[in-house]
């Protein structure tokens, strides 16, 4: 019998955020895939890889249509700057404002995964 492993997408331009969150989640047995941009994650979605949670660093002042569609199906944790005025897309499960600790991001991911079970 195969055990299902949770999949989390980390989409961030900041390589440190991407790498550190990914490493911490993988240490906890969660399959974490990291991408530079939302468009890069679209390839994984096209291959049938569907995440249970998405961590997204928001760099755009206006949400992309793809993000809105994704947030309708999958819980999204948005990492945003306090100084950037950003429209909060509908369906965003959680917003974490910079400066953010890696432990806070990981805790939010684990909480959303628990709620999904």
N, CA, C and O atoms as a printed pandas DataFrame, in Angstrom:
     atom_number atom_name residue_name chain_id  residue_number  x_coord  y_coord  z_coord
0              1         N          UNK        A               1    0.831   -1.179    0.000
1              2        CA          UNK        A               1    0.000    0.000    0.000
2              3         C          UNK        A               1    0.879    1.247    0.000
3              4         O          UNK        A               1    1.800    1.359    0.810
4              5         N          UNK        A               2    0.603    2.170   -0.891
5              6        CA          UNK        A               2    1.403    3.373   -1.041
6              7         C          UNK        A               2    0.841    4.486   -0.172
7              8         O          UNK        A               2   -0.368    4.720   -0.151
8              9         N          UNK        A               3    1.730    5.173    0.547
9             10        CA          UNK        A               3    1.330    6.297    1.373
10            11         C          UNK        A               3    1.329    7.560    0.527
11            12         O          UNK        A               3    2.284    7.831   -0.200
12            13         N          UNK        A               4    0.264    8.321    0.623
13            14        CA          UNK        A               4    0.201    9.570   -0.119
14            15         C          UNK        A               4    1.027   10.624    0.593
15            16         O          UNK        A               4    0.916   10.804    1.806
16            17         N          UNK        A               5    1.854   11.316   -0.171
17            18        CA          UNK        A               5    2.700   12.365    0.370
18            19         C          UNK        A               5    2.117   13.708   -0.039
19            20         O          UNK        A               5    1.740   13.912   -1.193
20            21         N          UNK        A               6    2.051   14.611    0.913
21            22        CA          UNK        A               6    1.553   15.953    0.606
22            23         C          UNK        A               6    2.536   16.658   -0.323
23            24         O          UNK        A               6    3.752   16.523   -0.180
24            25         N          UNK        A               7    1.991   17.411   -1.275
25            26        CA          UNK        A               7    2.806   18.188   -2.208
26            27         C          UNK        A               7    2.525   19.664   -1.960
27            28         O          UNK        A               7    1.373   20.090   -1.879
28            29         N          UNK        A               8    3.606   20.437   -1.842
29            30        CA          UNK        A               8    3.498   21.879   -1.646
30            31         C          UNK        A               8    4.330   22.565   -2.714
31            32         O          UNK        A               8    5.480   22.192   -2.947
32            33         N          UNK        A               9    3.751   23.567   -3.365
33            34        CA          UNK        A               9    4.495   24.403   -4.295
34            35         C          UNK        A               9    4.981   25.633   -3.536
35            36         O          UNK        A               9    4.230   26.240   -2.773
36            37         N          UNK        A              10    6.236   25.992   -3.752
37            38        CA          UNK        A              10    6.787   27.235   -3.217
38            39         C          UNK        A              10    7.164   28.071   -4.433
39            40         O          UNK        A              10    8.054   27.703   -5.200
40            41         N          UNK        A              11    6.487   29.186   -4.601
41            42        CA          UNK        A              11    6.708   30.045   -5.764
42            43         C          UNK        A              11    7.206   31.388   -5.251
43            44         O          UNK        A              11    6.449   32.174   -4.680
44            45         N          UNK        A              12    8.503   31.636   -5.468
45            46        CA          UNK        A              12    9.100   32.854   -4.918
46            47         C          UNK        A              12   10.295   33.282   -5.749
47            48         O          UNK        A              12   11.099   32.453   -6.176
48            49         N          UNK        A              13   10.402   34.574   -5.973
49            50        CA          UNK        A              13   11.573   35.118   -6.640
50            51         C          UNK        A              13   12.784   35.134   -5.731
51            52         O          UNK        A              13   13.918   35.064   -6.204
52            53         N          UNK        A              14   12.553   35.228   -4.428
53            54        CA          UNK        A              14   13.623   35.239   -3.435
54            55         C          UNK        A              14   14.130   33.811   -3.245
55            56         O          UNK        A              14   13.436   32.977   -2.662
56            57         N          UNK        A              15   15.325   33.529   -3.728
57            58        CA          UNK        A              15   15.841   32.161   -3.690
58            59         C          UNK        A              15   16.017   31.658   -2.259
59            60         O          UNK        A              15   15.866   30.463   -2.006
60            61         N          UNK        A              16   16.333   32.550   -1.324
61            62        CA          UNK        A              16   16.502   32.106    0.074
62            63         C          UNK        A              16   15.187   31.622    0.659
63            64         O          UNK        A              16   15.136   30.574    1.302
64            65         N          UNK        A              17   14.132   32.376    0.439
65            66        CA          UNK        A              17   12.814   31.961    0.917
66            67         C          UNK        A              17   12.448   30.616    0.308
67            68         O          UNK        A              17   12.019   29.699    1.007
68            69         N          UNK        A              18   12.624   30.512   -1.004
69            70        CA          UNK        A              18   12.302   29.275   -1.724
70            71         C          UNK        A              18   13.097   28.091   -1.175
71            72         O          UNK        A              18   12.525   27.046   -0.862
72            73         N          UNK        A              19   14.401   28.254   -1.061
73            74        CA          UNK        A              19   15.273   27.148   -0.649
74            75         C          UNK        A              19   15.070   26.760    0.813
75            76         O          UNK        A              19   15.034   25.573    1.141
76            77         N          UNK        A              20   14.938   27.734    1.677
77            78        CA          UNK        A              20   14.824   27.425    3.103
78            79         C          UNK        A              20   13.474   26.800    3.457
79            80         O          UNK        A              20   13.415   25.859    4.248
80            81         N          UNK        A              21   12.398   27.316    2.878
81            82        CA          UNK        A              21   11.085   26.719    3.138
82            83         C          UNK        A              21   11.043   25.308    2.557
83            84         O          UNK        A              21   10.531   24.388    3.194
84            85         N          UNK        A              22   11.575   25.137    1.360
85            86        CA          UNK        A              22   11.600   23.813    0.729
86            87         C          UNK        A              22   12.385   22.815    1.581
87            88         O          UNK        A              22   11.925   21.697    1.812
88            89         N          UNK        A              23   13.559   23.214    2.042
89            90        CA          UNK        A              23   14.387   22.314    2.844
90            91         C          UNK        A              23   13.680   21.922    4.142
91            92         O          UNK        A              23   13.705   20.758    4.539
92            93         N          UNK        A              24   13.062   22.881    4.788
93            94        CA          UNK        A              24   12.377   22.602    6.058
94            95         C          UNK        A              24   11.184   21.669    5.851
95            96         O          UNK        A              24   10.967   20.751    6.642
96            97         N          UNK        A              25   10.415   21.901    4.797
97            98        CA          UNK        A              25    9.264   21.033    4.529
98            99         C          UNK        A              25    9.717   19.617    4.180
99           100         O          UNK        A              25    9.111   18.643    4.628
100          101         N          UNK        A              26   10.770   19.501    3.389
101          102        CA          UNK        A              26   11.269   18.173    3.021
102          103         C          UNK        A              26   11.775   17.424    4.253
103          104         O          UNK        A              26   11.623   16.206    4.336
104          105         N          UNK        A              27   12.365   18.124    5.196
105          106        CA          UNK        A              27   12.795   17.500    6.456
106          107         C          UNK        A              27   11.605   16.916    7.219
107          108         O          UNK        A              27   11.757   15.969    7.992
108          109         N          UNK        A              28   10.440   17.480    6.997
109          110        CA          UNK        A              28    9.230   17.028    7.680
110          111         C          UNK        A              28    8.437   16.004    6.854
111          112         O          UNK        A              28    7.317   15.637    7.210
112          113         N          UNK        A              29    9.034   15.556    5.757
113          114        CA          UNK        A              29    8.396   14.522    4.944
114          115         C          UNK        A              29    7.365   15.031    3.957
115          116         O          UNK        A              29    6.536   14.262    3.469
116          117         N          UNK        A              30    7.408   16.307    3.663
117          118        CA          UNK        A              30    6.467   16.914    2.722
118          119         C          UNK        A              30    7.202   17.145    1.409
119          120         O          UNK        A              30    8.299   17.702    1.401
120          121         N          UNK        A              31    6.609   16.723    0.307
121          122        CA          UNK        A              31    7.215   16.926   -1.005
122          123         C          UNK        A              31    7.028   18.385   -1.401
123          124         O          UNK        A              31    5.916   18.815   -1.709
124          125         N          UNK        A              32    8.117   19.141   -1.392
125          126        CA          UNK        A              32    8.071   20.562   -1.700
126          127         C          UNK        A              32    8.775   20.818   -3.023
127          128         O          UNK        A              32    9.937   20.452   -3.201
128          129         N          UNK        A              33    8.060   21.449   -3.947
129          130        CA          UNK        A              33    8.620   21.801   -5.244
130          131         C          UNK        A              33    8.736   23.313   -5.320
131          132         O          UNK        A              33    7.788   24.030   -4.999
132          133         N          UNK        A              34    9.890   23.798   -5.743
133          134        CA          UNK        A              34   10.149   25.237   -5.749
134          135         C          UNK        A              34   10.218   25.778   -7.172
135          136         O          UNK        A              34   10.768   25.143   -8.071
136          137         N          UNK        A              35    9.647   26.965   -7.354
137          138        CA          UNK        A              35    9.603   27.616   -8.664
138          139         C          UNK        A              35    9.903   29.098   -8.502
139          140         O          UNK        A              35    9.600   29.699   -7.471
140          141         N          UNK        A              36   10.512   29.686   -9.552
141          142        CA          UNK        A              36   10.817   31.117   -9.552
142          143         C          UNK        A              36    9.585   31.988   -9.758
143          144         O          UNK        A              36    9.506   33.099   -9.234
144          145         N          UNK        A              37    8.622   31.476  -10.530
145          146        CA          UNK        A              37    7.455   32.281  -10.898
146          147         C          UNK        A              37    6.238   31.384  -11.066
147          148         O          UNK        A              37    6.356   30.170  -11.234
148          149         N          UNK        A              38    5.082   32.001  -11.017
149          150        CA          UNK        A              38    3.821   31.283  -11.167
150          151         C          UNK        A              38    3.762   30.549  -12.503
151          152         O          UNK        A              38    3.230   29.442  -12.589
152          153         N          UNK        A              39    4.302   31.162  -13.527
153          154        CA          UNK        A              39    4.303   30.534  -14.849
154          155         C          UNK        A              39    5.102   29.225  -14.848
155          156         O          UNK        A              39    4.752   28.279  -15.553
156          157         N          UNK        A              40    6.178   29.178  -14.051
157          158        CA          UNK        A              40    6.995   27.961  -13.968
158          159         C          UNK        A              40    6.217   26.812  -13.326
159          160         O          UNK        A              40    6.376   25.655  -13.715
160          161         N          UNK        A              41    5.389   27.131  -12.359
161          162        CA          UNK        A              41    4.584   26.106  -11.695
162          163         C          UNK        A              41    3.509   25.548  -12.626
163          164         O          UNK        A              41    3.024   24.435  -12.418
164          165         N          UNK        A              42    3.138   26.311  -13.644
165          166        CA          UNK        A              42    2.112   25.860  -14.586
166          167         C          UNK        A              42    2.542   24.578  -15.299
167          168         O          UNK        A              42    1.702   23.740  -15.626
168          169         N          UNK        A              43    3.838   24.422  -15.539
169          170        CA          UNK        A              43    4.340   23.206  -16.176
170          171         C          UNK        A              43    4.101   21.979  -15.322
171          172         O          UNK        A              43    3.719   20.928  -15.836
172          173         N          UNK        A              44    4.321   22.102  -14.023
173          174        CA          UNK        A              44    4.073   20.987  -13.107
174          175         C          UNK        A              44    2.582   20.666  -13.060
175          176         O          UNK        A              44    2.196   19.497  -13.036
176          177         N          UNK        A              45    1.753   21.690  -13.046
177          178        CA          UNK        A              45    0.308   21.472  -13.058
178          179         C          UNK        A              45   -0.116   20.764  -14.342
179          180         O          UNK        A              45   -0.979   19.888  -14.319
180          181         N          UNK        A              46    0.499   21.151  -15.462
181          182        CA          UNK        A              46    0.171   20.517  -16.747
182          183         C          UNK        A              46    0.573   19.046  -16.760
183          184         O          UNK        A              46   -0.049   18.237  -17.450
184          185         N          UNK        A              47    1.615   18.694  -15.996
185          186        CA          UNK        A              47    2.045   17.292  -15.894
186          187         C          UNK        A              47    1.216   16.504  -14.885
187          188         O          UNK        A              47    1.480   15.325  -14.651
188          189         N          UNK        A              48    0.224   17.142  -14.293
189          190        CA          UNK        A              48   -0.662   16.439  -13.369
190          191         C          UNK        A              48   -0.237   16.479  -11.921
191          192         O          UNK        A              48   -0.825   15.786  -11.090
192          193         N          UNK        A              49    0.773   17.272  -11.593
193          194        CA          UNK        A              49    1.193   17.420  -10.199
194          195         C          UNK        A              49    0.330   18.505   -9.572
195          196         O          UNK        A              49    0.396   19.671   -9.958
196          197         N          UNK        A              50   -0.473   18.106   -8.607
197          198        CA          UNK        A              50   -1.399   19.042   -7.971
198          199         C          UNK        A              50   -1.002   19.225   -6.512
199          200         O          UNK        A              50   -0.963   18.253   -5.758
200          201         N          UNK        A              51   -0.708   20.455   -6.104
201          202        CA          UNK        A              51   -0.309   20.685   -4.719
202          203         C          UNK        A              51   -1.515   20.713   -3.782
203          204         O          UNK        A              51   -2.640   20.991   -4.198
204          205         N          UNK        A              52   -1.254   20.420   -2.516
205          206        CA          UNK        A              52   -2.291   20.580   -1.499
206          207         C          UNK        A              52   -2.265   21.989   -0.914
207          208         O          UNK        A              52   -3.272   22.482   -0.406
208          209         N          UNK        A              53   -1.073   22.643   -0.994
209          210        CA          UNK        A              53   -0.897   24.016   -0.507
210          211         C          UNK        A              53    0.118   24.695   -1.420
211          212         O          UNK        A              53    1.031   24.052   -1.937
212          213         N          UNK        A              54   -0.051   26.009   -1.614
213          214        CA          UNK        A              54    0.906   26.806   -2.367
214          215         C          UNK        A              54    1.391   27.950   -1.479
215          216         O          UNK        A              54    0.590   28.659   -0.870
216          217         N          UNK        A              55    2.721   28.119   -1.414
217          218        CA          UNK        A              55    3.320   29.284   -0.764
218          219         C          UNK        A              55    3.757   30.200   -1.890
219          220         O          UNK        A              55    4.540   29.796   -2.749
220          221         N          UNK        A              56    3.261   31.429   -1.897
221          222        CA          UNK        A              56    3.542   32.353   -2.988
222          223         C          UNK        A              56    4.073   33.666   -2.447
223          224         O          UNK        A              56    3.430   34.319   -1.625
224          225         N          UNK        A              57    5.249   34.045   -2.916
225          226        CA          UNK        A              57    5.776   35.374   -2.612
226          227         C          UNK        A              57    5.159   36.322   -3.623
227          228         O          UNK        A              57    5.332   36.144   -4.829
228          229         N          UNK        A              58    4.450   37.315   -3.149
229          230        CA          UNK        A              58    3.751   38.225   -4.049
230          231         C          UNK        A              58    4.660   39.368   -4.445
231          232         O          UNK        A              58    5.090   40.160   -3.607
232          233         N          UNK        A              59    4.945   39.444   -5.734
233          234        CA          UNK        A              59    5.766   40.529   -6.247
234          235         C          UNK        A              59    4.977   41.459   -7.152
235          236         O          UNK        A              59    5.432   42.562   -7.454
236          237         N          UNK        A              60    3.801   41.029   -7.587
237          238        CA          UNK        A              60    2.975   41.828   -8.482
238          239         C          UNK        A              60    1.924   42.601   -7.701
239          240         O          UNK        A              60    1.295   42.050   -6.798
240          241         N          UNK        A              61    1.727   43.873   -8.039
241          242        CA          UNK        A              61    0.671   44.622   -7.359
242          243         C          UNK        A              61   -0.719   44.133   -7.725
243          244         O          UNK        A              61   -1.653   44.284   -6.937
244          245         N          UNK        A              62   -0.871   43.556   -8.895
245          246        CA          UNK        A              62   -2.162   43.023   -9.322
246          247         C          UNK        A              62   -2.067   41.507   -9.438
247          248         O          UNK        A              62   -1.127   40.997  -10.048
248          249         N          UNK        A              63   -3.012   40.782   -8.869
249          250        CA          UNK        A              63   -2.952   39.316   -8.939
250          251         C          UNK        A              63   -3.179   38.819  -10.363
251          252         O          UNK        A              63   -4.038   39.321  -11.088
252          253         N          UNK        A              64   -2.401   37.838  -10.736
253          254        CA          UNK        A              64   -2.562   37.221  -12.057
254          255         C          UNK        A              64   -3.824   36.380  -12.061
255          256         O          UNK        A              64   -4.226   35.836  -11.032
256          257         N          UNK        A              65   -4.445   36.277  -13.226
257          258        CA          UNK        A              65   -5.661   35.469  -13.360
258          259         C          UNK        A              65   -5.379   34.017  -12.975
259          260         O          UNK        A              65   -6.240   33.340  -12.414
260          261         N          UNK        A              66   -4.169   33.542  -13.280
261          262        CA          UNK        A              66   -3.806   32.164  -12.938
262          263         C          UNK        A              66   -3.788   31.962  -11.427
263          264         O          UNK        A              66   -4.169   30.900  -10.936
264          265         N          UNK        A              67   -3.346   32.978  -10.692
265          266        CA          UNK        A              67   -3.328   32.878   -9.236
266          267         C          UNK        A              67   -4.745   32.804   -8.688
267          268         O          UNK        A              67   -5.020   32.015   -7.783
268          269         N          UNK        A              68   -5.628   33.604   -9.218
269          270        CA          UNK        A              68   -7.010   33.603   -8.758
270          271         C          UNK        A              68   -7.630   32.228   -8.995
271          272         O          UNK        A              68   -8.311   31.695   -8.119
272          273         N          UNK        A              69   -7.396   31.645  -10.187
273          274        CA          UNK        A              69   -7.931   30.307  -10.493
274          275         C          UNK        A              69   -7.325   29.253   -9.564
275          276         O          UNK        A              69   -8.032   28.360   -9.096
276          277         N          UNK        A              70   -6.023   29.352   -9.297
277          278        CA          UNK        A              70   -5.363   28.392   -8.423
278          279         C          UNK        A              70   -5.906   28.499   -7.002
279          280         O          UNK        A              70   -6.151   27.481   -6.355
280          281         N          UNK        A              71   -6.094   29.717   -6.515
281          282        CA          UNK        A              71   -6.586   29.928   -5.151
282          283         C          UNK        A              71   -8.008   29.422   -4.962
283          284         O          UNK        A              71   -8.440   29.183   -3.835
284          285         N          UNK        A              72   -8.734   29.258   -6.057
285          286        CA          UNK        A              72  -10.086   28.702   -5.963
286          287         C          UNK        A              72  -10.056   27.211   -5.665
287          288         O          UNK        A              72  -11.019   26.667   -5.123
288          289         N          UNK        A              73   -8.945   26.536   -6.019
289          290        CA          UNK        A              73   -8.844   25.080   -5.855
290          291         C          UNK        A              73   -7.907   24.646   -4.741
291          292         O          UNK        A              73   -8.096   23.580   -4.157
292          293         N          UNK        A              74   -6.896   25.460   -4.437
293          294        CA          UNK        A              74   -5.835   25.065   -3.515
294          295         C          UNK        A              74   -5.599   26.204   -2.520
295          296         O          UNK        A              74   -5.569   27.368   -2.922
296          297         N          UNK        A              75   -5.429   25.890   -1.221
297          298        CA          UNK        A              75   -5.113   26.961   -0.270
298          299         C          UNK        A              75   -3.778   27.621   -0.615
299          300         O          UNK        A              75   -2.783   26.936   -0.853
300          301         N          UNK        A              76   -3.764   28.945   -0.639
301          302        CA          UNK        A              76   -2.564   29.707   -0.963
302          303         C          UNK        A              76   -2.159   30.549    0.242
303          304         O          UNK        A              76   -2.976   31.255    0.832
304          305         N          UNK        A              77   -0.874   30.456    0.591
305          306        CA          UNK        A              77   -0.280   31.310    1.619
306          307         C          UNK        A              77    0.495   32.381    0.865
307          308         O          UNK        A              77    1.435   32.071    0.132
308          309         N          UNK        A              78    0.110   33.622    1.039
309          310        CA          UNK        A              78    0.737   34.734    0.344
310          311         C          UNK        A              78    1.751   35.393    1.268
311          312         O          UNK        A              78    1.408   35.805    2.377
312          313         N          UNK        A              79    3.000   35.495    0.817
313          314        CA          UNK        A              79    4.041   36.215    1.557
314          315         C          UNK        A              79    4.143   37.579    0.889
315          316         O          UNK        A              79    4.562   37.683   -0.264
316          317         N          UNK        A              80    3.753   38.635    1.624
317          318        CA          UNK        A              80    3.649   39.970    1.029
318          319         C          UNK        A              80    4.459   40.983    1.823
319          320         O          UNK        A              80    4.758   40.791    3.001
320          321         N          UNK        A              81    4.799   42.056    1.145
321          322        CA          UNK        A              81    5.495   43.167    1.782
322          323         C          UNK        A              81    4.470   44.084    2.436
323          324         O          UNK        A              81    3.388   44.302    1.890
324          325         N          UNK        A              82    4.805   44.613    3.587
325          326        CA          UNK        A              82    3.904   45.565    4.245
326          327         C          UNK        A              82    3.857   46.898    3.497
327          328         O          UNK        A              82    2.887   47.646    3.620
328          329         N          UNK        A              83    4.898   47.191    2.728
329          330        CA          UNK        A              83    4.972   48.485    2.055
330          331         C          UNK        A              83    4.329   48.477    0.682
331          332         O          UNK        A              83    4.066   49.541    0.123
332          333         N          UNK        A              84    4.074   47.318    0.133
333          334        CA          UNK        A              84    3.496   47.220   -1.207
334          335         C          UNK        A              84    1.984   47.107   -1.100
335          336         O          UNK        A              84    1.466   46.222   -0.419
336          337         N          UNK        A              85    1.294   47.989   -1.762
337          338        CA          UNK        A              85   -0.169   47.901   -1.751
338          339         C          UNK        A              85   -0.577   46.842   -2.763
339          340         O          UNK        A              85   -0.331   46.972   -3.962
340          341         N          UNK        A              86   -1.192   45.814   -2.262
341          342        CA          UNK        A              86   -1.563   44.687   -3.093
342          343         C          UNK        A              86   -3.020   44.354   -2.857
343          344         O          UNK        A              86   -3.476   44.272   -1.716
344          345         N          UNK        A              87   -3.739   44.164   -3.932
345          346        CA          UNK        A              87   -5.112   43.699   -3.800
346          347         C          UNK        A              87   -5.055   42.227   -3.395
347          348         O          UNK        A              87   -4.372   41.424   -4.032
348          349         N          UNK        A              88   -5.770   41.889   -2.344
349          350        CA          UNK        A              88   -5.774   40.498   -1.900
350          351         C          UNK        A              88   -6.720   39.701   -2.779
351          352         O          UNK        A              88   -7.931   39.924   -2.767
352          353         N          UNK        A              89   -6.157   38.762   -3.547
353          354        CA          UNK        A              89   -7.022   37.963   -4.413
354          355         C          UNK        A              89   -8.006   37.137   -3.594
355          356         O          UNK        A              89   -7.698   36.742   -2.470
356          357         N          UNK        A              90   -9.174   36.875   -4.142
357          358        CA          UNK        A              90  -10.130   36.044   -3.418
358          359         C          UNK        A              90   -9.574   34.638   -3.236
359          360         O          UNK        A              90   -8.859   34.125   -4.097
360          361         N          UNK        A              91   -9.906   34.032   -2.123
361          362        CA          UNK        A              91   -9.514   32.651   -1.890
362          363         C          UNK        A              91   -8.167   32.465   -1.222
363          364         O          UNK        A              91   -7.786   31.329   -0.938
364          365         N          UNK        A              92   -7.425   33.543   -0.958
365          366        CA          UNK        A              92   -6.128   33.406   -0.287
366          367         C          UNK        A              92   -6.383   32.950    1.142
367          368         O          UNK        A              92   -7.125   33.592    1.885
368          369         N          UNK        A              93   -5.758   31.831    1.525
369          370        CA          UNK        A              93   -6.005   31.243    2.841
370          371         C          UNK        A              93   -5.326   32.022    3.959
371          372         O          UNK        A              93   -5.874   32.157    5.052
372          373         N          UNK        A              94   -4.141   32.531    3.684
373          374        CA          UNK        A              94   -3.373   33.200    4.729
374          375         C          UNK        A              94   -2.430   34.200    4.097
375          376         O          UNK        A              94   -1.893   33.948    3.019
376          377         N          UNK        A              95   -2.218   35.342    4.757
377          378        CA          UNK        A              95   -1.225   36.320    4.323
378          379         C          UNK        A              95   -0.213   36.468    5.445
379          380         O          UNK        A              95   -0.573   36.724    6.594
380          381         N          UNK        A              96    1.069   36.303    5.095
381          382        CA          UNK        A              96    2.168   36.516    6.026
382          383         C          UNK        A              96    2.968   37.702    5.518
383          384         O          UNK        A              96    3.379   37.726    4.358
384          385         N          UNK        A              97    3.190   38.689    6.382
385          386        CA          UNK        A              97    3.879   39.902    5.963
386          387         C          UNK        A              97    5.353   39.841    6.316
387          388         O          UNK        A              97    5.737   39.360    7.383
388          389         N          UNK        A              98    6.175   40.340    5.395
389          390        CA          UNK        A              98    7.614   40.433    5.622
390          391         C          UNK        A              98    7.891   41.483    6.677
391          392         O          UNK        A              98    7.166   42.476    6.744
392          393         N          UNK        A              99    8.900   41.308    7.498
393          394        CA          UNK        A              99    9.803   40.162    7.519
394          395         C          UNK        A              99    9.083   38.941    8.092
395          396         O          UNK        A              99    8.343   39.037    9.071
396          397         N          UNK        A             100    9.315   37.811    7.469
397          398        CA          UNK        A             100    8.650   36.579    7.868
398          399         C          UNK        A             100    9.714   35.547    8.239
399          400         O          UNK        A             100   10.766   35.461    7.605
400          401         N          UNK        A             101    9.420   34.776    9.266
401          402        CA          UNK        A             101   10.336   33.701    9.663
402          403         C          UNK        A             101    9.955   32.437    8.908
403          404         O          UNK        A             101    8.778   32.174    8.662
404          405         N          UNK        A             102   10.963   31.664    8.548
405          406        CA          UNK        A             102   10.739   30.402    7.847
406          407         C          UNK        A             102    9.832   29.506    8.695
407          408         O          UNK        A             102    8.951   28.829    8.165
408          409         N          UNK        A             103   10.050   29.506   10.000
409          410        CA          UNK        A             103    9.232   28.680   10.895
410          411         C          UNK        A             103    7.752   29.064   10.814
411          412         O          UNK        A             103    6.884   28.199   10.926
412          413         N          UNK        A             104    7.459   30.347   10.622
413          414        CA          UNK        A             104    6.067   30.787   10.508
414          415         C          UNK        A             104    5.427   30.291    9.209
415          416         O          UNK        A             104    4.259   29.903    9.194
416          417         N          UNK        A             105    6.196   30.307    8.129
417          418        CA          UNK        A             105    5.694   29.811    6.851
418          419         C          UNK        A             105    5.423   28.314    6.954
419          420         O          UNK        A             105    4.370   27.838    6.530
420          421         N          UNK        A             106    6.374   27.577    7.518
421          422        CA          UNK        A             106    6.227   26.121    7.655
422          423         C          UNK        A             106    5.043   25.784    8.552
423          424         O          UNK        A             106    4.291   24.854    8.259
424          425         N          UNK        A             107    4.870   26.523    9.634
425          426        CA          UNK        A             107    3.743   26.280   10.541
426          427         C          UNK        A             107    2.410   26.515    9.827
427          428         O          UNK        A             107    1.459   25.761   10.029
428          429         N          UNK        A             108    2.338   27.559    8.993
429          430        CA          UNK        A             108    1.111   27.835    8.247
430          431         C          UNK        A             108    0.815   26.719    7.251
431          432         O          UNK        A             108   -0.338   26.326    7.077
432          433         N          UNK        A             109    1.864   26.206    6.593
433          434        CA          UNK        A             109    1.690   25.093    5.652
434          435         C          UNK        A             109    1.162   23.871    6.393
435          436         O          UNK        A             109    0.196   23.245    5.958
436          437         N          UNK        A             110    1.793   23.533    7.508
437          438        CA          UNK        A             110    1.364   22.346    8.253
438          439         C          UNK        A             110   -0.066   22.483    8.755
439          440         O          UNK        A             110   -0.818   21.508    8.751
440          441         N          UNK        A             111   -0.445   23.666    9.182
441          442        CA          UNK        A             111   -1.815   23.892    9.663
442          443         C          UNK        A             111   -2.825   23.679    8.531
443          444         O          UNK        A             111   -3.856   23.038    8.733
444          445         N          UNK        A             112   -2.535   24.209    7.354
445          446        CA          UNK        A             112   -3.449   24.033    6.220
446          447         C          UNK        A             112   -3.509   22.583    5.763
447          448         O          UNK        A             112   -4.569   22.107    5.355
448          449         N          UNK        A             113   -2.379   21.874    5.825
449          450        CA          UNK        A             113   -2.389   20.450    5.469
450          451         C          UNK        A             113   -3.230   19.653    6.461
451          452         O          UNK        A             113   -3.948   18.733    6.068
452          453         N          UNK        A             114   -3.146   19.999    7.739
453          454        CA          UNK        A             114   -3.961   19.313    8.762
454          455         C          UNK        A             114   -5.448   19.577    8.521
455          456         O          UNK        A             114   -6.268   18.670    8.662
456          457         N          UNK        A             115   -5.793   20.796    8.162
457          458        CA          UNK        A             115   -7.184   21.129    7.908
458          459         C          UNK        A             115   -7.720   20.379    6.700
459          460         O          UNK        A             115   -8.898   20.025    6.655
460          461         N          UNK        A             116   -6.853   20.137    5.720
461          462        CA          UNK        A             116   -7.266   19.425    4.506
462          463         C          UNK        A             116   -7.538   17.943    4.779
463          464         O          UNK        A             116   -8.319   17.308    4.070
464          465         N          UNK        A             117   -6.897   17.407    5.794
465          466        CA          UNK        A             117   -7.098   15.987    6.123
466          467         C          UNK        A             117   -8.383   15.850    6.841
467          468         O          UNK        A             117   -8.764   14.742    7.219
